[in-house]
Structure formats: C-alpha cells, structure tokens
Amino acid sequence: MADSRVGIIGYGTGGRVFHAPLVAATPGLSVAAIVTGNASRAEQAAADHPGAEILGDADELYSRGLDLVVVSTPNRTHVPLALQAIEHGVPVVVDKPFAPTSAEAQRVIDAAAAANVGLTVFQNRRWDSDFRTVRKVLDSGELGGVFRFESRYDRWVPKLRDSWREFADPAEAGGLLYDLGAHIIDQALQLFGPVTEVYAELDKRREGSAVHDDVFVALTHENGVRSHLWTSALAATLNPRFRVLGDRATFTKYGLDVQEPQIKAGMKPGEAGWGVEPDSDQGVLGTGDDTRRVPTETGQYEQFYAQVAAALRGEGAYPVDPASAVEALRVIEAAAVSGAERRVVQTPPAKV
C-alpha cells in the first residue's frame, strides 16, 4: 500500500521540529508538501525533506492529491486553515491550541462531522515520558486516594521574543495560558476528568510584556481532586515537574521530557535512547524516608502519527478526540475570566 501523502502548513518550530520529523519517521506516511512563505524556512524545508514539494501558499496544496493536512501555523490561522482542509475533504491535524476560543473549535468539529472528514489535535504531551510515568504511578494504586495534583511547565525566557506569541490581540491566543497552559490543562483533564471550578492568577512580569508570562491555575475536578498548575517564563531554577499527593504516598518528579531537544539535535524515533530520560530524573514515590525511585517511562511522540496513519487506513480512531480540546479551551476561557476578575469561576458540566 502506498504511503499516505501529508502536507504540512507552516515550518516554524512546530512544523520543523515536531510535525515534519515525526511524519517522516512514521511507516505509512510521507511528507509530500510543505507550505511556508518564509524564504529561509523554505530553503531549510527543502534541505530537510528533499522529496517534498515546497509551496508558498496553502491554496496550492489541494491539487496535490494529499491524504492529510497538518496545520502548524500561528494560532489565529488554525480555524480558517482547518476549515479549508475540511472543505476540500482532506483529514486534518491541528496544532494546539486548537483555536482561540471553544466556540471556534466547536465550529471546526461540526464542519468535520458534517463533511465526514477526519480531525484531530496535536496534544503531543500526552506521550511525554514524565506524563506517562505519572499515569503508571496512578494506575498502580500505590498513592491511595489522590487528592492533589501539581504540575509545572516552566521556562527561563527573561527577554521578550519577536514572536506572535507575545502579541496581545485575543485573536492571536498568545501568552502562556494558551501556549504551555494548553498542555498542562489538557494533562490534568486527561488524568482527573472534568472540572467544576477554576481559579487563576495571570500576570505580566517581564518588562514590556503584553501577554501573561507568569500563570497559576487551580482546578477543582468533579471527582474532588484539585489540580494546581503553573507555567512561567521567569523560572530561573528547576522546580518539580509533577507532584501527586495521595492518602497513602506522594510521587515527585523532576525533569522534562527529552523528545523535543532530541529532535532538535537530529535524533529520530526508534534510534537508541529515543525518549529516554536520564536516570537522575527518576521520580520518587513513598512516605517520609520510606521511598523508592520510579523508572521513567519512555516518551512516545511517534505514537501520535502512528495512530493517525492507522486512522487514515480505517484501522482505528484518531489519537486525540477534538472534543477534549474544546473542554481544555473552556477551562482556559474560565481561567482568563478568573484572572481578570480575581474570582473563582464555576464551569458548566462538560458536553457529552
């Protein structure tokens, strides 16, 4: 069977570091076309993927006989580009955040359903090594009844960057609440389910910042678990990536998944050491002095596109239900209201 032909729109960090390498490494998929209007990125794309056609406009994609389109462009363009693919009957992967608003995201879902076109969202950090380890610890039952989940996704970026992510226009969905918050909120929802209350502290700490760069979000889940989530551009020292408290034990994990830096260094899925964190980053589980180290699970970003390839063959579901991305956006929207009005926001029941 011939490979499914994939067109990738955008060759910034998302397209260059994540999507194109992962698509190229997936059996049954091939990078057939890359769209970028940036001359230097076009040159880089041609060097990285000599078998791909380099195009200057997304409109040119749909005469190329593609089987899948990947949208990896600035957030404000996700919805129109996804709708364009759906209108042409081509299944589409949309980078996170799915859309600037939950209403716009739902519009894309409705369009895909009406056209019977495949749709999924690139929530790659569901396959992070550290997150997979937390799942394993939860499944083991050793924590007992979990009542608090803490997650931090921090960076040290003290100077503003020349990037749309720093733009204040709400249509850009910039700032850390949308950028990294989309990951950590999604992970909390995947582990503990829908939320009933949201409280947020959203600040602009760097000089001249137009967007929130220091974010704290507290979620109360329907099952009673509380998630405390942090992301900051001004975290100059290493903080725990995860801490999970149960009535029988606590699990604490330092260190961040290694797959992004590995791809940037030229490593490919399947190579020795892919997705393997150093032993020094192993988490600790137990009580008081009675603790043990927990080997970190291997990161598996490649599973996302392996499942996409299977779905294109009619052999399974797409890896991320876009409805789950809508629920994450609803939490983000509630957090934006909470941060602006300095109050707890009640969230309506999740849509089924």
N, C-alpha and C positions, 0 to 999 in steps of 0.2 A: 504494500500500500504506500502511495506517495505521501511525503510529509505534508502536513498542513502548513500552508503559506501564511506567514504572520507579517503584518505591517505595524510598525511602531511609530507613533506620532510623538515627537519630542526626543531630543538627545542631550538633555541636561543630565544632572546626576541620576534621576530616575531611569531614564531610557538607557544611558550609557553604563551605569554601574549595576543596576538591578535587572531591568527587563531584557535588554538585548543579550547579555551573557547567559541569563537563565533560560531564555527561549532557545538560544543556540545550543545549550547543553542538554536540552530535553529531547529524547528519542521521539520521533514522530512530528516534530516541529522544526521549521526553518525560518530564519529571518529573511524575508523576501524583499522588504522595503522599509526604509527609514525616512521619516519626514522631519526636516529641520530647515528653518530659514536662515540659520546662522552659518556663515561660510566656514569658519574654523571647525565648528561641530560637524558640518557636512564632510569636511576632509577627514576628521577623526573617525566618523562613522564608516566611511569608505575603507579606511585602513583597518579598522577593527573587524568589519564584516564585508570582505571583498565580493561576496556573492550576492549582496543586497543592492537593490536599486535605491539611489539616494534622490529623494524628491523634495521640492521646495514648498509644496502646499498639500494639505490633506485631501483636497478635492481630487488630486491626481491618483489617489490610492485605489479608487473604486473601479477603475478599468483594468486593474492588475490581477484579477481573479484571486483575491485573498480569501482565506478561510477564517481569519481572526484579525481584529484590530486592537491594539493596545494604546490607551490614552495616557501619556505620561508628560503632561504639559502643565503650565500654571493653573492653579485651582479654578480660576474664573472661567477657563475654557473647557473644563471637564464635561459639563452638561451639554453644550452645543455640539461638541465633538462626538460624545457618546450617542446623542440623538441622530447625528449624521450617519454614523455607522449602522444604527438600527434601521434607519430609513432605507439604507442600501441592503438590508437583510444580512449584515455581517456580524457575527458574535463579537462581543467587545469586553475587554478587561479595562477597568477604570482605576487609576491610581487613587490612593487615599489622599485627603478626604474625598469621598465620593462626590460631594457637591458642596457649595457654600451654605445651603440650607437643607433641612429634611424635606421640605415641600418640593424643592427642585429634584432631590434624589428620588422621591416617590414618583415624580413625573417621568423620570427615565425608566424606572421599574415598570410603570404602567405601559409605557410605549413599547418596551421589550416584550412584555406579556402579550400585548395586542398584536404584535408582529411575529410572535413565536420565535424570537431571536435570543440566543444565549447572552447572559450578562453576569459578570462577577466583578468583585472589587479586590484590589491587591492589598490585602491585610497580611503582608508577609510575616509580620512579627508574631503571628500565631505559630510560626515554625521556628522561632528563636530557641536557642539551646537553653537559655535560662528559664523561659516561659514553659517549655516542655518539661523541664525539671520540676517546676512548681506543680504542674499538672500531675506528675508522677507522685510527688510527695502527698498531694491531696488525695489521690486515688488510693494510696497505701493505708490511709486511715490513722496513721501514727500521730497526727496532730490532734485527733479527737474532734470535738466540735469547734470549727473555725468561727471566730467572731470578728477578726480584724485582718485586713489585707493592706499592706503598704507597698507602693510601687513608685520608684523614682527613675526618671529618664532625663538625666542632667547632661549639660554641656558647659564648656568654658569658651564663650564667644563674647568677650567684653566689648568689642568694637562692632558697630553696625556694618552689615554687609550690603553691597549693591545688589539687592535681590527683591523680587516681587513679594517674597515672604515678609519683608519689612514694610509693606505698604498698608496704610490704614483703611483704605476703601473696603467696606464689608464684602463687596463682590470678590475681592481677592482671597478671602478666607485666610489671611495671613496671621502671623503670630503663633506662639507656642501652643495655645489651646487647640488650634486646628492642626498644627504640624505634628508635634510629638504627642499632644493630648489625644489625637485620634487613635494613636497606638495604645496608650495605656488605658484609656477608657474602654476601647474595644476588648482589651485583655481582661479587664475587670468584669465586663459583661459576659464574656465567654466563660469565666470561672464561676461566677456567682449569680448571674441572671439579672433580670430587670430591676430597676431602682424606683423607689418611691419619693426620695428627697435628694436634692442636690444643693450643696453649698460650695461657693468658690471665692477665692481671693486672687484677683488678677491685677498684676502690677506691671508698670513700665519702669524698669530700674536703670537701664543704660541711658547715658546722656543722649538726648535727641531721639530716643525710640518712639515710634508712632504706634507700635503694636505691643501687646503683652509679651513680656520676655521672662516673667517670673510668675509661675502659676501653681496654685494648690486647689484641688478639687476633692471634696468629701462626698461620697455616695452612700446612701442607705439602701441596701438591696431589699427586695420583697421578703427574702428568707432571713432577714435580720443581720446579715453580715454588713460591716461597714468597711468601705474601701477608702483609703487615704492615698491620693495620687499627687505627685509633684513632678514638675518639669521646669527647668531654669536654664537660661543662657549664662548665668553667673555663678555656677557651682565650680569653684576652683579646686576642690578636693573631692576625693572619692567617697561617695555615700552608698549605703546598701542599695542594691538594685531592687531586691524584694525582701520583705519581712512578712511572714504569715504567722499569726498568733492563734493557737487553739487551746482548748482547756486541758490538753494533755502534754503539749510540747509546742515549741516555736521553731520555725525554719527561717534562717537568714542567709541571704545570698548576695555576694559582691560580684562585680564584673559584668560586662555587657557582651552580648552575643558577638561572635567574631566574624560572621559571614560577610558583612559589608566591607571591613578592612581587607579581608581575604580576597574578595572580588577586585577591589581597587589595586591589590598587589599582583593581580593576574592569575590567581588560583581559580580553578573550576570545580564545580560539583563532581564528586567521585574521586578526586585526587586525594592522596594520603593526607590526613589532617584536616580535610574539609569539615567545617562546622564544629571542630573540636576545641573547646576552651582549655586553657592551661589548668593543671591540677590545683594551682594556687587559688583559683577562683571557685573551687568547690564550695557548696553551701554547707551549713552546719545545722543539724537537727537534734533537738533534745531539750533537756531541762537542766539549769544550773551547770554543774561540772560534768553531768552525765550526758554528753553529746557525742555525736558521730558525724563524720564528713559524708556528704552525699555526692557521689559522682555525677557530674553534669551530663545531661543528655546531649546527643549530637544535634546541632542545628540542621534543619532540612528545608531550606528555601526551595530546593528543587521540587519538592512535593507539590507546590502550588501549580506549576506549569505541567507537571506530570498528570495531575488531576484535570487540568484544562484540556490537555491532549486527549485524555480518555473521554471527557465530556463531548469533545468535537467528534469523536468516533461513535458516540451514542452509548458509551460504556459506563456511565456514571454521572453524578451531579457535578456541577461546577464547584470549586473548592470553598468559596465564600458566598453565602446567601446575601444578596444585596440588601435584603430587608434588615439584616443585622447591622449594616452600615447606617441605615436610616435611624435605627434605635440609638446608635452611638451619636449621630448628629443631633438627635433630640436631647440627649444628655448635654452635649456641647452647648446647644442653644439655651438650655436651662442654666448651665454654668455661667454663660455670658450675662443672663439676666441677674443671677445671684451676685456676680461680681460687681455689676453696675449699681444694683440697688441695695447691696450689702444685707441680703436676707436669704433665708432658706427657701428654695423653690420646690413646691410639690410637683411631681411629674405624673402625668396621666398614665393609666395602665398601658403596657406595651400592646401594640396592634398585632393581631394574630393573622 
